[in-house]
Amino acid sequence: MAEIKLIEGEELLIKKQVSHIKTLLVVPQPNPGNLFITNKRVVFTPTQGRSSSAFEYKLEEIASFSVGLMNTITLLTKDGEKHKLSGLFNKSIIEVLEKINITREK
């Protein structure tokens, strides 16, 4: 699994293989990759699919997250961007997001 370069004072809290679901026209397309959550940011790096599915946000840029069917996770940024993630064992990602005080929408 690819790694990210940690910045000074940054700790890796979790890394998981997930798919970032991006809609092309009206068809949802999974883009497999690696999700990294640190004490300072959330980073997705694709390993297949579209390189445009990559994203990186400081924690203070994340407004909230929601959990959908089959534990899909949607991150919502304060700028209104939405990033839908699907993968096995998303429960551990949900636990980390809650631990770092990202608001879970109902």
Secondary structure, DSSP 8 states (H G I E B T S, - for coil): -------TT--EEEEEEEEEEEEETTEEEEEEEEEEEESSEEEEEESSS-GGG-EEEEGGGEEEEEE-GGG-EEEEETTS-EEEEE-TTHHHHHHHHHHTT-EE--
